[in-house]
Amino acid sequence: MREIAVIGIGQTPIGELWDQGLRDLGAESLRAAAADAGIERPDALFVSNMLATRLSDQAHLGALLADYAGWRGIEATTVEAACASGGAAFQAALRAVASGMIEVAAVCGVEKMTEATTGTVTSALATASDADYEVSQGASFVALNALVMQRYMYEYNVPHEAFAGFSINAHCNAVNNPNAMYRKAITEQQYKRAPMISDPINLYDSSPICDGSASLILAPLEMARELGKPLIVIRASASATDSLSLADRRTLLGLDAIKLSADKAYAQAKIKPQDIQVFEAHDAFSIMAALSLEGCGFAEAGKGTHLALDGAISPTGRIPISTMGGLKGRGHPVGATGAYELVDLVTQLRGEAGTNQVQGATLGMAQNIGGTAATVVTHILERIG
């Protein structure tokens, strides 16, 4: 298998983008990534999306976006793994290029959510959970995460305000990201006063409904050297699954797929958790940020919130997360989120993150979670030159 590098990245701002549809957003980020890579067109396109068939009445996004990006004729397909679609599409593109069957591949995450009503979006998001045993009982996606958070608070005797650091960090970092949806810092008092969505998850514990697209271009390392691009090499790509239904889990708080995916990635890269210098976590809800840090080996069980409280997750901390705002500050256009996480990680490893730059970062990890951690995809990237 060949060594593969990310040679181009592109993204659109995230927000309520009323004047742009799926094809516009996808084509914009793809053209930006291709321009950044210095290529005319890739050989294949992997599109990540979760909700287009429900919210936009549109399937067949591979061909649609290949056409609108000006690449009619290339191979193109769509990858769906709920909120982990972006990570799964990136993994599919990596395998295609590493195998030698494809020379240059593009990955495009795209989602359009804001033109539907809140109820419609909530129902669409619920398809990431178990339709027969959770959705049929009226459990929304936020309600399922609230159950996990409530159990965590009880099991480890953690007060709700202990989670505030995750939101404060995310919003603080989003201030300096021109593509973030919420470029406004928040205080602990604002967090405490935020309206409750599904107890104990409040407004600042939850990521927003939004639109956006992010893209990456993958190529063999030898090609990256010839182009004179920063050498951002993919050291590991690992995925794992768990049951969709929380009731079928070995434990409600273990989230086995997070640990399995991370452990496989560490083994592939031949590193340990303490070697990671920046971590783009899937902080769709504050509880997921805490459990991701624990499952990936950065904190003991029940101690994930301690990292947020003592500043360890800030850009100058021991394990920086959500460095460009994360899902809560930057935004969470679900099918595109994994691509945004990887774009943010590449930005860090290139040393292009500006005020949010993690100084000296050359090795980082991005983890993309689908459902309540029923699908988890973890990637480790390294700058080698």
C-alpha positions as CSV (number, residue, x, y, z in Angstrom):
1,M,0.0,0.0,0.0
2,R,1.3,3.5,-0.9
3,E,1.8,6.3,1.5
4,I,-0.9,8.9,1.0
5,A,-0.8,12.7,1.7
6,V,-3.5,15.4,1.8
7,I,-2.5,17.9,-0.9
8,G,-5.5,20.2,-0.9
9,I,-8.2,21.5,1.4
10,G,-11.2,23.8,0.9
11,Q,-14.3,24.8,2.8
12,T,-17.3,27.1,2.8
13,P,-18.4,29.1,5.8
14,I,-20.9,27.3,8.0
15,G,-24.3,28.9,8.8
16,E,-27.8,29.4,7.5
17,L,-26.8,29.6,3.9
18,W,-30.1,30.5,2.3
19,D,-28.7,31.4,-1.1
20,Q,-26.8,28.2,-1.7
21,G,-28.0,24.7,-2.3
22,L,-26.2,21.3,-2.0
23,R,-24.6,21.5,-5.4
24,D,-23.4,25.1,-4.9
25,L,-21.9,24.4,-1.5
26,G,-20.2,21.1,-2.6
27,A,-18.8,22.6,-5.9
28,E,-17.4,25.6,-4.0
29,S,-15.4,23.6,-1.5
30,L,-14.3,21.1,-4.1
31,R,-13.0,23.9,-6.4
32,A,-11.2,25.5,-3.5
33,A,-9.5,22.2,-2.5
34,A,-8.4,21.5,-6.1
35,A,-7.0,25.0,-6.4
36,D,-5.2,24.6,-3.1
37,A,-3.7,21.3,-4.4
38,G,-2.8,22.7,-7.7
39,I,-4.6,20.1,-9.8
40,E,-7.2,20.4,-12.6
41,R,-9.4,17.4,-11.6
42,P,-9.2,14.3,-9.5
43,D,-9.8,10.7,-10.8
44,A,-12.5,10.0,-8.3
45,L,-14.9,11.8,-5.9
46,F,-16.2,10.5,-2.6
47,V,-19.2,12.6,-1.3
48,S,-20.2,12.3,2.4
49,N,-23.8,13.2,3.3
50,M,-26.5,12.0,5.6
51,L,-29.7,14.0,5.1
52,A,-30.0,15.0,1.5
53,T,-32.7,12.4,0.6
54,R,-34.8,13.5,3.6
55,L,-34.3,17.3,3.6
56,S,-33.5,18.1,0.0
57,D,-35.2,15.3,-1.9
58,Q,-31.9,14.7,-3.6
59,A,-29.9,11.5,-3.9
60,H,-27.1,10.6,-6.4
61,L,-24.8,13.4,-5.0
62,G,-21.6,11.9,-6.5
63,A,-22.7,12.5,-10.1
64,L,-24.3,15.8,-9.2
65,L,-21.3,17.3,-7.5
66,A,-18.8,15.9,-10.1
67,D,-20.9,17.7,-12.7
68,Y,-21.1,21.0,-10.9
69,A,-17.5,21.0,-9.9
70,G,-16.7,20.8,-13.7
71,W,-15.4,17.2,-13.5
72,R,-18.1,15.4,-15.4
73,G,-16.9,11.9,-16.3
74,I,-14.9,11.0,-13.2
75,E,-15.8,8.2,-10.8
76,A,-18.1,9.5,-8.1
77,T,-20.1,7.9,-5.3
78,T,-21.8,8.9,-2.0
79,V,-20.9,7.5,1.4
80,E,-23.3,7.5,4.4
81,A,-22.5,6.6,8.0
82,A,-24.8,9.1,9.8
83,C,-22.7,11.8,11.4
84,A,-19.5,9.8,10.7
85,S,-20.1,10.0,6.9
86,G,-17.2,12.4,6.4
87,G,-14.7,10.2,8.1
88,A,-16.0,7.1,6.2
89,A,-15.7,8.9,2.9
90,F,-12.2,10.0,3.7
91,Q,-11.3,6.4,4.6
92,A,-12.8,5.1,1.3
93,A,-10.8,7.7,-0.7
94,L,-7.6,6.7,1.2
95,R,-8.1,3.1,0.4
96,A,-8.7,3.8,-3.3
97,V,-5.5,5.8,-3.7
98,A,-3.4,3.6,-1.4
99,S,-4.4,0.5,-3.4
100,G,-3.2,2.2,-6.7
101,M,-6.5,1.9,-8.4
102,I,-7.0,5.7,-8.1
103,E,-4.2,8.2,-8.4
104,V,-5.9,11.3,-7.1
105,A,-9.2,11.4,-5.0
106,A,-11.4,14.1,-3.8
107,V,-13.5,13.9,-0.6
108,C,-16.4,16.3,-0.3
109,G,-18.6,16.5,2.8
110,V,-21.8,18.5,2.2
111,E,-25.0,19.1,4.1
112,K,-28.0,21.4,3.8
113,M,-30.2,21.5,7.0
114,T,-31.6,24.9,7.7
115,E,-34.4,25.1,5.0
116,A,-36.4,22.4,6.8
117,T,-38.4,22.9,10.0
118,T,-36.9,21.9,13.3
119,G,-39.3,19.0,13.7
120,T,-38.4,17.7,10.2
121,V,-34.6,18.0,11.0
122,T,-35.1,16.3,14.4
123,S,-36.9,13.4,12.7
124,A,-34.2,13.1,10.0
125,L,-31.4,13.1,12.6
126,A,-33.2,10.4,14.5
127,T,-32.6,8.0,11.7
128,A,-29.0,7.6,13.0
129,S,-30.5,5.7,16.0
130,D,-32.6,2.5,16.2
131,A,-35.9,3.1,14.5
132,D,-37.6,0.1,16.1
133,Y,-36.5,0.4,19.7
134,E,-35.6,4.1,20.2
135,V,-37.3,6.3,17.6
136,S,-40.6,4.5,17.9
137,Q,-40.6,5.3,21.6
138,G,-40.2,9.0,20.9
139,A,-36.5,9.3,21.7
140,S,-34.9,12.1,19.7
141,F,-31.2,12.2,19.1
142,V,-30.6,14.9,21.7
143,A,-32.7,12.9,24.2
144,L,-30.5,9.8,23.8
145,N,-27.4,11.9,24.5
146,A,-29.1,13.4,27.5
147,L,-29.7,9.9,28.9
148,V,-25.9,9.2,28.5
149,M,-25.0,12.5,30.1
150,Q,-27.5,12.0,33.0
151,R,-26.0,8.6,33.7
152,Y,-22.4,10.0,33.5
153,M,-23.2,12.7,36.0
154,Y,-24.8,10.1,38.4
155,E,-22.1,7.5,38.0
156,Y,-19.2,9.8,38.5
157,N,-20.8,12.4,40.7
158,V,-20.1,15.1,38.2
159,P,-22.1,18.4,38.4
160,H,-23.6,19.8,35.2
161,E,-21.4,23.0,35.3
162,A,-18.3,20.7,35.0
163,F,-19.1,20.5,31.3
164,A,-18.9,24.2,30.8
165,G,-15.3,24.2,29.8
166,F,-16.0,22.3,26.6
167,S,-18.4,25.0,25.3
168,I,-16.3,27.9,26.5
169,N,-13.2,26.4,24.7
170,A,-15.1,25.7,21.5
171,H,-16.7,29.2,21.3
172,C,-13.4,30.9,22.2
173,N,-11.7,29.1,19.3
174,A,-14.5,29.8,16.9
175,V,-14.0,33.6,17.4
176,N,-10.8,33.4,15.3
177,N,-12.3,31.1,12.6
178,P,-13.8,33.1,9.7
179,N,-15.7,30.0,8.6
180,A,-17.3,29.3,12.0
181,M,-21.0,29.8,12.6
182,Y,-20.8,31.2,16.1
183,R,-17.8,33.6,16.3
184,K,-18.7,34.8,19.8
185,A,-17.1,33.8,23.1
186,I,-19.3,32.7,26.1
187,T,-18.8,32.8,29.8
188,E,-19.5,30.2,32.5
189,Q,-22.4,32.3,33.7
190,Q,-23.9,32.3,30.2
191,Y,-23.5,28.5,30.1
192,K,-25.3,28.0,33.4
193,R,-28.2,30.3,32.3
194,A,-28.6,28.6,28.9
195,P,-32.1,27.2,28.2
196,M,-32.5,23.5,28.6
197,I,-33.1,21.4,25.5
198,S,-33.3,17.9,27.0
199,D,-32.2,17.8,30.6
200,P,-29.3,17.9,31.4
201,I,-28.3,19.0,27.9
202,N,-28.7,22.8,27.5
203,L,-28.3,25.1,24.5
204,Y,-24.5,25.4,24.9
205,D,-24.1,21.6,25.3
206,S,-25.4,21.0,21.9
207,S,-24.2,21.7,18.3
208,P,-26.4,23.7,15.9
209,I,-28.4,22.9,12.8
210,C,-26.5,24.4,9.9
211,D,-25.3,24.2,6.3
212,G,-21.8,23.8,4.9
213,S,-19.3,21.9,2.8
214,A,-15.6,20.9,3.3
215,S,-13.3,19.1,0.9
216,L,-9.9,17.4,0.7
217,I,-7.7,16.1,-2.1
218,L,-5.6,12.9,-1.5
219,A,-2.7,11.8,-3.6
220,P,0.4,9.5,-3.3
221,L,3.2,11.0,-1.2
222,E,5.5,11.0,-4.2
223,M,3.1,13.3,-6.0
224,A,2.9,15.6,-3.0
225,R,6.7,15.9,-3.1
226,E,6.6,16.8,-6.8
227,L,4.0,19.5,-6.2
228,G,6.0,21.0,-3.5
229,K,3.0,20.8,-1.1
230,P,3.3,20.5,2.7
231,L,3.7,16.8,3.4
232,I,0.7,15.9,5.5
233,V,0.7,12.1,5.5
234,I,-2.1,9.9,6.7
235,R,-0.6,7.6,9.3
236,A,-3.7,5.7,10.4
237,S,-7.3,5.2,9.4
238,A,-9.5,3.0,11.6
239,S,-13.2,2.5,12.1
240,A,-15.3,0.5,14.5
241,T,-19.0,-0.1,15.3
242,D,-21.3,-0.7,18.2
243,S,-25.1,-1.3,18.5
244,L,-27.4,1.5,17.3
245,S,-29.5,1.0,20.4
246,L,-28.2,2.2,23.7
247,A,-30.1,-0.6,25.4
248,D,-28.0,-3.2,23.6
249,R,-24.6,-1.8,24.8
250,R,-22.2,-3.6,27.1
251,T,-22.2,-0.4,29.1
252,L,-24.0,2.9,28.6
253,L,-20.8,4.9,29.3
254,G,-18.1,2.8,27.7
255,L,-18.9,3.7,24.1
256,D,-16.7,0.8,22.9
257,A,-16.4,1.9,19.3
258,I,-14.6,5.1,20.3
259,K,-11.9,3.0,22.1
260,L,-11.7,0.3,19.4
261,S,-11.3,2.8,16.6
262,A,-8.7,4.9,18.5
263,D,-6.7,1.9,19.6
264,K,-6.6,0.5,16.1
265,A,-5.4,3.9,14.8
266,Y,-2.7,4.1,17.5
267,A,-1.5,0.6,16.5
268,Q,-1.4,1.5,12.8
269,A,0.6,4.7,13.5
270,K,2.8,2.9,16.1
271,I,2.2,5.6,18.6
272,K,0.6,6.1,22.0
273,P,-2.2,8.6,23.1
274,Q,0.4,10.9,24.7
275,D,2.1,11.4,21.3
276,I,-0.9,13.2,19.9
277,Q,-0.5,17.0,19.9
278,V,-3.9,18.1,18.7
279,F,-7.2,16.2,18.7
280,E,-10.2,17.3,16.6
281,A,-12.9,15.6,18.7
282,H,-16.5,15.0,17.7
283,D,-18.1,17.3,20.3
284,A,-21.7,17.3,19.0
285,F,-22.7,17.3,22.7
286,S,-20.5,18.1,25.7
287,I,-20.9,14.5,26.9
288,M,-19.4,13.2,23.7
289,A,-16.4,15.4,24.2
290,A,-15.8,14.0,27.6
291,L,-16.4,10.4,26.6
292,S,-14.1,10.8,23.5
293,L,-11.3,12.0,25.6
294,E,-11.7,9.1,27.9
295,G,-12.2,6.5,25.2
296,C,-9.1,7.7,23.3
297,G,-6.9,7.4,26.4
298,F,-6.4,11.1,27.3
299,A,-8.3,10.8,30.6
300,E,-9.5,8.1,33.0
301,A,-13.1,7.1,33.1
302,G,-15.1,9.9,34.7
303,K,-12.3,12.4,34.5
304,G,-12.8,13.8,31.0
305,T,-14.4,17.0,32.4
306,H,-11.3,17.7,34.4
307,L,-9.4,18.4,31.2
308,A,-11.9,21.1,30.3
309,L,-11.8,22.6,33.8
310,D,-8.0,22.9,34.0
311,G,-7.4,24.3,30.5
312,A,-5.8,21.2,29.1
313,I,-8.0,21.3,26.0
314,S,-7.1,24.8,24.9
315,P,-4.7,25.5,22.0
316,T,-1.9,25.9,24.6
317,G,-3.0,22.9,26.7
318,R,-1.9,19.3,27.0
319,I,-4.4,17.9,24.5
320,P,-6.0,20.8,22.4
321,I,-9.5,19.9,21.0
322,S,-12.0,21.8,18.9
323,T,-9.2,24.1,17.8
324,M,-11.2,26.0,15.2
325,G,-14.5,25.9,17.2
326,G,-15.4,22.2,17.0
327,L,-19.0,21.2,16.3
328,K,-20.5,23.5,18.8
329,G,-18.6,26.7,17.8
330,R,-17.8,26.0,14.1
331,G,-21.0,24.2,13.5
332,H,-22.2,20.6,12.8
333,P,-23.5,20.1,9.2
334,V,-23.7,16.4,10.0
335,G,-22.6,14.7,6.8
336,A,-19.9,17.2,6.3
337,T,-18.6,17.4,9.8
338,G,-15.9,14.7,9.4
339,A,-14.5,16.5,6.4
340,Y,-14.4,19.8,8.4
341,E,-12.6,18.1,11.3
342,L,-9.9,16.8,8.9
343,V,-9.6,20.2,7.2
344,D,-9.1,21.8,10.6
345,L,-6.5,19.2,11.5
346,V,-4.6,19.8,8.2
347,T,-4.7,23.5,8.8
348,Q,-3.1,23.0,12.2
349,L,-0.4,20.6,10.9
350,R,0.4,23.1,8.1
351,G,0.9,25.8,10.7
352,E,-1.9,27.9,9.2
353,A,-4.3,28.2,12.1
354,G,-3.4,31.8,13.0
355,T,-4.3,32.8,16.6
356,N,-5.5,29.2,17.3
357,Q,-2.3,27.6,16.2
358,V,-1.1,24.7,18.4
359,Q,2.6,25.6,18.4
360,G,4.9,22.9,17.0
361,A,2.1,20.5,16.2
362,T,3.2,17.8,13.7
363,L,1.0,14.9,14.8
364,G,-2.7,15.0,15.2
365,M,-5.9,13.0,15.3
366,A,-9.5,13.5,14.1
367,Q,-12.3,11.3,15.3
368,N,-15.7,11.3,13.6
369,I,-18.7,9.8,15.4
370,G,-22.0,8.5,13.9
371,G,-25.1,8.2,16.0
372,T,-24.5,7.7,19.7
373,A,-21.1,6.2,18.8
374,A,-22.5,3.4,16.7
375,T,-19.9,4.2,14.0
376,V,-16.6,5.8,14.9
377,V,-13.8,6.6,12.4
378,T,-10.4,7.8,13.6
379,H,-7.6,9.3,11.5
380,I,-4.1,10.2,12.5
381,L,-2.1,12.6,10.3
382,E,1.5,13.7,10.5
383,R,3.5,16.5,8.9
384,I,6.8,15.1,7.8
385,G,8.3,18.1,6.0
